[in-house]
Amino acid sequence: MEEQKHYNIYVASEADFKFADEICTEMEESAKARGTGIAKRSPDYVRKKMSEGKAVVATSEKGEWAGFCYIETWSHGAYVANSGLIVKPSLRKGGLAKLIKKKIFELSRTTYPDAKIFGLTTGLAVMKINSELGYEPVTYSELTQDEDFWAGCKSCVNYDILMSKERKNCMCTAMLYDPKDHYTPEETTQYFEENKKGFERLFNFKRLNFLKSFTKKDNNGKSIVGVLLSLINI
């Protein structure tokens, strides 16, 4: 694996349009591999973010695409989301995602200094990175209520779950950074580490319990997911 120092992480531009197709393909494939969903984005949408200076790209010393993330704004700029964080599979678990996340967070704070920055995640790794930046776990009610944001979830495989919960909860965990009212990164990181097992249990609970009504039943009429839940005492 290449060392982190060999990566070039920068604000994307039109010169990076050539990476758009590969980025979108990897986003979709990674979501399938995790068994979770993300709102699909087209190569044209990714190129638009690049041309607006609202995306970050990471490349190797050979100039090959290595990672990506972009900014979305909601509620007339009152809320900002750092979305579509993706790292090429062969380069994962080496700290690159954290570097990209830090870069896009800095770009968001510079471009939208008064905006609340939020994110939805299904993974502990991203949750840990967010905590190190000062994000806090929050309820969905503290996120933007912009209809366009929630409409973007329609292409997610978990959209039916979201709507069944009246948009109050879903497979993802919500996190928020409020520039006017937030804990320090040290405090949020400590909170995450102290409650890591609890968050892991929460993810497992969501993954199984939320899917209960969407799964087939066995020959005895019992929900297969329900059986799994009883086995792990959730």
FENJO-V349698 format. One record per helix or strand. SS is the DSSP state (H for helix, E for strand). FROM is the first residue (numbers start at 1). TO is the last residue. If there is no record, write none. Layout:
ss=SS from=FROM to=TO
ss=SS from=FROM to=TO
This chain:
ss=H from=4 to=6
ss=E from=8 to=11
ss=H from=14 to=34
ss=H from=43 to=51
ss=E from=55 to=59
ss=E from=65 to=74
ss=E from=79 to=87
ss=H from=89 to=91
ss=H from=96 to=111
ss=E from=116 to=121
ss=H from=124 to=133
ss=E from=136 to=138
ss=H from=140 to=142
ss=H from=147 to=155
ss=H from=159 to=164
ss=E from=173 to=177
ss=H from=185 to=194
ss=H from=196 to=209
ss=H from=212 to=214
ss=E from=217 to=217
ss=E from=223 to=223
ss=H from=224 to=231
